[in-house]
């Protein structure tokens, strides 16, 4: 059974460190040795240099993906009220269903139901 190798990911600190080391390489063969030691391609190094020159490497330390919605107090209150309304609506629907079942059972058993006039008085 062979395990699939995962792609290496370099964070911003690793990229900065490797770029510093690459910039310090002066003698022939030093850069090649660095690339072999870090197991990276020269094209990756070139792309990282271009990103550094554009100022993008500093931005790599930021979290990726969607930014979380920052709810203010009013939005939080609206969300809480909607949740409470949904809960009460489900509860009312359940109560109405129970009343309907009670009506059907009373009809089946022949039990007389009080009219609305009798309940109000």
BASE-67264 format. One record per atom (N, C-alpha, C): residue in one letter; z, y, x. Coordinates in steps of 0.1 Angstrom, whole numbers, padded with zeros to 4 digits, always signed. Example, Ala and Ser with C-alpha at 12.3 -4.5 7.8 and 13.67 -1.06 7.14 Angstrom:
REM BASE-67264
a+0078-0057+0132a+0078-0045+0123a+0078-0033+0132s+0071-0022+0128s+0071-0011+0137s+0079+0000+0129
***
This chain:
REM BASE-67264
x+0000-0012+0009x+0000+0000+0000x+0000+0012+0009x-0010+0021+0007x-0011+0033+0015x-0006+0045+0007x+0002+0053+0014x+0007+0065+0007x-0003+0076+0010x-0005+0084+0000x-0015+0095+0001x-0007+0107+0008x-0014+0112+0018x-0008+0124+0025x-0009+0136+0017x+0002+0144+0018x+0002+0157+0010x-0003+0168+0019x-0009+0177+0014x-0014+0189+0021x-0003+0197+0026x-0004+0201+0038x+0007+0210+0044x+0005+0224+0038x+0017+0230+0036x+0017+0244+0031x+0025+0252+0041x+0019+0263+0045x+0026+0272+0054x+0031+0284+0046x+0044+0287+0048x+0049+0299+0042x+0046+0311+0051x+0050+0323+0046x+0046+0335+0053x+0053+0335+0067x+0065+0330+0068x+0072+0330+0081x+0065+0322+0091x+0061+0310+0087x+0053+0301+0096x+0040+0307+0100x+0033+0314+0091x+0021+0320+0095x+0023+0331+0105x+0033+0339+0103x+0036+0350+0112x+0039+0345+0126x+0047+0334+0126x+0051+0328+0139x+0039+0323+0146x+0031+0316+0139x+0019+0310+0146x+0009+0321+0150x+0008+0331+0142x-0001+0343+0147x+0005+0349+0159x+0018+0351+0160x+0024+0357+0172x+0021+0348+0184x+0023+0335+0182x+0021+0326+0194x+0006+0327+0198x-0003+0327+0188x-0017+0327+0191x-0021+0340+0198x-0015+0351+0194x-0018+0364+0200x-0013+0364+0215x-0003+0357+0217x+0003+0356+0231x-0005+0347+0240x-0014+0339+0235x-0022+0330+0243x-0032+0338+0252x-0031+0337+0265x-0040+0345+0274x-0049+0336+0282x-0044+0324+0286x-0051+0315+0295x-0060+0306+0287x-0071+0301+0293x-0080+0292+0286x-0072+0279+0283x-0075+0275+0271x-0069+0262+0266x-0056+0263+0259x-0049+0275+0261x-0036+0277+0254x-0038+0277+0239x-0048+0284+0234x-0050+0285+0220x-0054+0272+0214x-0062+0264+0221x-0065+0251+0216x-0053+0242+0215x-0044+0243+0225x-0032+0235+0225x-0023+0239+0213x-0022+0252+0211x-0014+0256+0199x-0020+0251+0186x-0033+0251+0185x-0039+0246+0172x-0037+0231+0171x-0038+0224+0182x-0035+0210+0181x-0020+0207+0178x-0012+0214+0184x+0003+0212+0182x+0007+0215+0168x+0001+0226+0162x+0005+0229+0148x-0004+0222+0138x-0014+0215+0143x-0023+0207+0134x-0030+0217+0124x-0036+0227+0129x-0043+0237+0121x-0057+0239+0127x-0066+0244+0119x-0080+0247+0123x-0081+0261+0127x-0091+0264+0136x-0093+0278+0140x-0097+0286+0128x-0104+0281+0118x-0107+0288+0106x-0095+0293+0099x-0085+0285+0098x-0072+0289+0092x-0066+0300+0099x-0066+0300+0112x-0061+0310+0120x-0068+0323+0118x-0082+0322+0117x-0090+0334+0115x-0087+0340+0101x-0085+0331+0091x-0082+0336+0077x-0068+0343+0077x-0059+0337+0084x-0045+0343+0084x-0046+0357+0092x-0054+0358+0102x-0055+0371+0109x-0061+0381+0100x-0071+0377+0092x-0077+0387+0083x-0067+0391+0072x-0060+0381+0067x-0050+0385+0057x-0039+0394+0063x-0035+0391+0075x-0025+0400+0082x-0030+0414+0083x-0043+0415+0087x-0049+0428+0089x-0050+0436+0076x-0052+0429+0065x-0052+0435+0052x-0038+0437+0046x-0028+0432+0052x-0014+0434+0048x-0010+0424+0037x-0017+0413+0036x-0014+0403+0026x-0004+0393+0030x-0002+0391+0043x+0008+0381+0048x+0022+0386+0043x+0025+0398+0044x+0038+0403+0039x+0040+0400+0025x+0030+0400+0017x+0031+0398+0003x+0032+0383-0001x+0030+0374+0009x+0031+0360+0006x+0045+0355+0004x+0055+0363+0007x+0069+0359+0005x+0073+0360-0009x+0065+0367-0017x+0068+0369-0031x+0065+0356-0039x+0072+0355-0050x+0070+0343-0058x+0057+0344-0065x+0051+0332-0067x+0038+0331-0073x+0039+0328-0088x+0029+0330-0095x+0029+0327-0109x+0032+0338-0118x+0034+0335-0131x+0037+0345-0141x+0051+0352-0138x+0051+0365-0141x+0064+0372-0139x+0072+0369-0152x+0084+0367-0151x+0092+0365-0163x+0093+0377-0171x+0093+0375-0184x+0094+0387-0193x+0109+0392-0193x+0110+0404-0190x+0123+0410-0190x+0126+0417-0203x+0134+0410-0211x+0137+0415-0225x+0148+0426-0224x+0145+0436-0231x+0155+0447-0232x+0164+0443-0244x+0175+0450-0246x+0185+0447-0256x+0179+0446-0270x+0169+0455-0273x+0163+0454-0287x+0155+0442-0289x+0147+0438-0279x+0139+0425-0280x+0148+0413-0281x+0159+0413-0273x+0169+0402-0274x+0175+0401-0288x+0178+0413-0294x+0184+0413-0307x+0174+0408-0317x+0161+0412-0316x+0151+0407-0325x+0150+0392-0324x+0150+0387-0312x+0148+0372-0310x+0160+0365-0317x+0172+0370-0315x+0184+0364-0321x+0184+0365-0336x+0179+0376-0341x+0178+0377-0356x+0168+0368-0362x+0156+0366-0355x+0146+0357-0359x+0151+0343-0359x+0159+0339-0349x+0164+0326-0348x+0174+0323-0359x+0183+0333-0362x+0192+0332-0373x+0185+0331-0387x+0175+0339-0389x+0167+0338-0401x+0161+0325-0403x+0155+0319-0392x+0149+0306-0394x+0159+0295-0397x+0171+0296-0391x+0182+0287-0394x+0186+0288-0409x+0188+0300-0414x+0192+0302-0428x+0181+0297-0437x+0168+0300-0434x+0157+0296-0442x+0157+0280-0443x+0158+0273-0432x+0158+0259-0433x+0170+0254-0441x+0181+0260-0440x+0193+0256-0447x+0191+0258-0462x+0185+0270-0466x+0182+0272-0480x+0172+0262-0486x+0162+0258-0478x+0152+0249-0482x+0158+0235-0484x+0168+0232-0476x+0175+0219-0477x+0183+0219-0490x+0190+0230-0493x+0198+0231-0505x+0189+0230-0517x+0178+0237-0517x+0169+0236-0529x+0164+0221-0531x+0161+0214-0520x+0157+0200-0521x+0168+0192-0527x+0181+0194-0523x+0192+0187-0529x+0193+0190-0544x+0191+0202-0548x+0192+0205-0562x+0181+0198-0570x+0169+0198-0564x+0158+0190-0571x+0162+0176-0572x+0167+0170-0562x+0171+0156-0562x+0182+0153-0573x+0192+0162-0574x+0202+0161-0584x+0196+0162-0598x+0186+0171-0600x+0180+0172-0613x+0173+0159-0616x+0166+0153-0607x+0158+0141-0610x+0168+0129-0612x+0179+0128-0605x+0189+0118-0607x+0195+0119-0621x+0198+0132-0625x+0205+0134-0638x+0195+0130-0649x+0182+0132-0647x+0172+0129-0657x+0171+0113-0658x+0171+0107-0647x+0171+0092-0646x+0183+0086-0653x+0195+0091-0650x+0207+0086-0656x+0210+0091-0670x+0202+0101-0675x+0205+0106-0688x+0216+0115-0689x+0220+0122-0678x+0231+0131-0678x+0225+0145-0682x+0231+0152-0692x+0226+0165-0696x+0230+0175-0686x+0220+0183-0682x+0223+0194-0673x+0226+0207-0681x+0236+0215-0675x+0239+0227-0682x+0228+0237-0681x+0225+0245-0691x+0215+0255-0690x+0220+0267-0682x+0211+0275-0679x+0214+0287-0671x+0224+0296-0679x+0222+0297-0692x+0231+0305-0700x+0245+0300-0699x+0247+0287-0699x+0261+0282-0699x+0267+0284-0685x+0259+0284-0674x+0265+0286-0661x+0269+0300-0659x+0261+0310-0664x+0264+0324-0662x+0277+0329-0669x+0280+0323-0681x+0291+0328-0689x+0304+0321-0685
***
